[in-house]
Amino acid sequence: MTENEKYHVPLRHERRSRAKKHLAWEQVELQNGGLYASNLREVACRSSKLSPMELRVCALVKALHSTREIAEKLLISEKTVENHRYSIRRKLRLEKENLVCYLNK
């Protein structure tokens, strides 16, 4: 095993572990049928143009979570959340309307 491979193995394992935590959190939320599940269904019905991750971001935006909170929940960077929000606004053709207001109509 090379010096580089020694460092990559733990990182891959760490990513899998983080992904499992993410999936476990989301599975519990969906099984309980709470606010997240309700928001996810509602947003998915309103727009078929959004990717699965964009739908997740929308469901959390609709629940008034901050960009930082969304990043922590979805295990992505704040910049990635901002990029998803931009993409969502573009796909939904929201020029001046606030995303939170639009999602909570």
Secondary structure, 3 states (H helix, E strand, C coil): CCHHHHHHHHHHHHHHHHHHHHHHHHHHHHHHCCHHHHHHHHHHHHCCCCCHHHHHHHHHHHCCCCHHHHHHHHCCCHHHHHHHHHHHHHHCCCCCCCHHHHHCC
